Amino acid sequence: MLSKREVEAVIRHPERIRVYYQPVVNIQSGRPWGYEALVRGDGVLAKPGRLFKSAGAWGFLGELDAACFKAVLAGGMPREGVLAVNVTATGLVNLDAAAYANPSLIIELTEYGQREPRELAGVLERWRRDGARVAIDDVGQDSGQLRAALHLKPDFIKLDRSLVAGCDRQVAKRLFLAQALEVCRYLGAEAIAEGIEKPGELKVLRDLGIEYAQGYLLGRPQPGWKKAVMAGGG
């Protein structure tokens, strides 16, 4: 775990935060649809997962999350398409929806267990009133994430790579993906598949009718709009 001082240093010096962009593609049409913003950097920022876990342990998760969110939005919005920005529930309640929400922004909720779903639903509604949309991130075989979506009514549900990897070879994963899509349809949410790395996986997702996806096969994270282009998937 990182020290308290290391976490605080990132919060005090947000200029250390670099933003990378990974393309999100409409795999039915083959056209770019938008980007997911990813926080990167040197030192402790080279492993954001460890940084955020340490921030949570030290009680700084909200402050760190807000700093990263503001760093992403400071880079502007894409001229075309949407921008998905990862936010924890703890960080989201500390951000002013009126200052940042817009129709091109997707709030990608990475954590919500520390907040009651009803309380968080009220927070999300303020962002929606100003045009932003909501995605639930990393939905995998843990049915608890899907149950939470029943309360939060997201616009998008992101299907984790744990479901996508090998779906062209494993019948069980294809069945689970099909069931997840039924939940999405029930909620009126679009599915976004994550972590596509092989053409066979892409074909399965297309055949299932999934519209949006991202992964190294389609485009790797890059430090700029112009560099973050679709690599393949046609």
KOLVO-642703 format. One record per residue: x, y, z of N, C-alpha, C in turn. Coordinates in steps of 0.1 Angstrom, whole numbers, plus 5000, padded with zeros to 4 digits. Layout:
<sites>
XYZXYZXYZ ...
</sites>
This chain:
<sites>
500849885000500050005000500950125000 500450234993501250354993501050435006 502050515009501950595021500950705020 500550755032499650875032500250995025 501551015027502251125020502151115005 502350995000502350974985500951004979 499950964986498550994981498351144982 498651204993498351344995499151424984 500351384980501151454970500451464957 499751364953498951364940497851464941 497151464953495951554955496451694955 497551724961498051864961498751904948 499151814940499751844927499151774916 497851814912497151754902497751764888 498751854887499451874874500251754870 500451664880501151534877500351434870 499051464870498051364864498051384849 498251274842498151274827496951194823 496251234812495051174808495351104795 494950974794495050894782493550864777 493450844764492050824759492050694751 491050614754490850484747489550494739 489650464726488450474718487350374722 486150414721484950334722484350334708 484050214703483650194689482250134688 481550184678480250114674480650004666 480649884671481149764664480149714654 478949764654477949724643478249804631 478549934632478850014620480350024617 481149994628482650004626483150154628 482250244633482650384634482950414649 483950504651484250554664483050624670 482850594683481650654690482050754701 483250724707483650814718484950764724 485250814736486450774743486250754758 487050664764487150654779488350724783 488250814793489450884798490050804809 491350784809492150704818493250784825 493350784838494350854845495650774845 496750844841498050784841499050884846 500350844847501350934851502650864855 503550934861504850874866504750834880 505650754885505650724899504450654904 503750694914502650634920501450624910 501450724900500350734890500550624879 501650554879501850454869500950334872 500450314885499550214888498350274895 497450324887496250394894495450314903 495350184900494550094909495150094923 496450084925497050084938496850214944 496950324936496850454942495450474948 494450434940493050454945492750364957 493250244957493050154968493750214981 494850274979495550334991494850454996 494350534986493550654990492350614998 491650504994490550465002490950425016 492050355017492550315030492850435040 493350535034493750655042492650755043 491450735037490350825038490350935029 491150925018491351035008490651004994 489850904994489350864981488550974974 487651044981486951144976487751264970 488751304977489651404973490451364961 490951244961491751204949490851184937 489751134939488851114927488351244921 488051344930487751474925488851544917 490151524922491251584916491451524902 491251384901491451324888490351364878 489151364883487951404875488151544869 488651644878488851774873489951784863 491051694865492151694855491651644842 490751554842490251504829489451604822 488551674829487651774823488351894819 489551924825490352034821490952014807 490951894803491451864789490451884778 489251924782488151944773487451824769 486451844760485551734755485851714740 485751594735485951564721484951644712 485451684701484551764691483351674687 483651544685482651454681482651334691 481451284694481351164703481351204717 481351094726481151104740482551084747 482551134760483751104768483251044781 483750924784483350854796484450874806 484050914818485050954829484750864841 485750794846485550714858485450794870 484450764878484250834891483750734901 484250744913483750664924482550734930 481750654937480550714944481050824954 482150794961482650884971483051014965 483651004953484151124946482951204940 482051134935480951194928480151294937 479951254949479151344958479851474962 481151474959481951594962482151684949 481451654939481651724926480351804923 480451914917479252004914478751964900 477651904899477051854886476851974877 476352084883476052204874477352254867 478552234873479752294868480352204857 479952074857480651984848479751904838 478551884842477651794834477351854820 477351774810476951814797476551684789 475851704778475351594770476351494764 477651534763478651454758479351374769 479051394782479751334793478951204798 479751104800479250984806479950964819 479150964830479750934843479850784844 481050734845481350584846481550554860 480550494867480550474881481350344884 482450364891483350254893483150184907 482450254916482250204929481050264935 480250184942479050244948478650174960 479450074965479050004977479050084990 479750194990479850265003478650365004 477850374994476650464995475350384993 474350414999473050354997472650384983 472050284976471650304962470650424961 469750434970468750544969469450684971 470450694979471150824981471950854968 472550754963473350774951472450804939 471250744938470350774927470050914927 469850974938469551124939470651204934 471951164937473051234932473151224917 472951104912473051084897471951164890 470851184896469751254890470151394887 470951454896471351594894472251604882 473151504880473951504868473151484855 472151404856471251374845470451494841 470051574851469251694848470051794839 471351794840472251884833472851814820 472251694817472551634804473551514804 474251494815475151374816474351244816 475051144811474551004812475350924822 474850804826475450724836475750584831 476950534835477350394832477750324844 477450204846477950114856479150044851 480350054857481549994852481749854857 482549774850483049644854481949544859 480849534851479849434854480349304850 480549214859481049074856480148974861 480748864866479948744871479348774885 479748884891479248914904477848974902 476848904905475448954903475049074911 475849104921475549224929475649344921 476549354912476649474903475349494895 474849384890473649394882472449434891 472449374903471349414912471349564916 472549614917472749764920472149844908 472349794896471849864884470349874884 469649774891468249784891467849914899 468649954909468250074917468750204910 469850194903470550314898470050354883 469450254876468850284863469950344854 471050284851472050344843471650354828 472250444821472050454807472950344799 474050304806474950214800475450114811 475649984807476249894815477449834808 478649854815479849804809480249664813 480349574803480549434806482049404807 482449354818483849344821484549244812 485849264811486649174803486649024808 486349004821486248874826485148794819 484148864813483048794805483448784791 484248884786484548894771485648804767 486648794776487848714772487448564770 487748514759487448374756485948344753 485148444751483748424748483548344735 484548354726484448284714484748134715 485248094727485547954729484747894741 484147974749483447924761481947944760 481247844760479747854758479147924771 479747894782479147954795479248104794 480348164789480548304788479548364778 479348304767478348354758476948354764 476548254772475248244778475148354788 476248384796476148484806476048624799 476748644788476648764781475248794776 474648684771473248694766472248724777 472548674789471648704801471848844805 473148894805473449034809472749124799 472649094786472049174776470549184779 469949074784468549074787468249174799 469149174809469049274820469149414814 470149434805470249574799468949614792 468349524785467149554778466049594787 465949514798464949534808465049674814 466349714817466549844823466549964813 466549924800466650034790468050084788 469050004792470450044791471149984779 472050054774472950004763474149934770 474549824763475749754768476949804761 478049814768479449844763480349734767 480949654758481849544761483249604762 483949554773485349594775486349484772 487549524769488649434768488649344757 488149384745488249294733489649294728 490249174727491649164722491749074710 490648994707490748894696489548904687 489848884674488748894664487548804667 487848684672486748594676485848654686 486348714696485548784706484648894700 485248964691484549074685483349014677 483548904670482448844662481348804671 481648744682480648694692479748814696 480448924700479749034705478849104695 479349104682478549154671477349074669 477548944669476448844667475348854678 475748884690474848904701474049034700 474549124692473849254690474349364699 475549344705476149454713476649564703 476349684707476649794698477949864700 478349874713479549954717480549864723 481849894721482849814727484249884726 485149834734486549894735487449784738 488749804736489749704739490949724729 492049654732493249674724493049634710 492149544706491849514692491349634685 490649724692489949834686490749964688 491649974697492350094699492950104713 494250124715494850134728494750274733 494850284746494850424753496050504748 495850634744496850714739496750854746 497850934747497751064754497351174745 496151164739495651274730494551224721 493751324717492651284708493051224695 494051294689494451254675495051114675 495751084686496450954686495450844689 494450874696493450764701492450734690 492950664680492050634668491750484668 490750444661490350304661491450224653 491850114659492950034653492349924643 491149884646490649774637489249744641 488749634637487349594640486449594629 486949624617486049634606485749494600 
</sites>
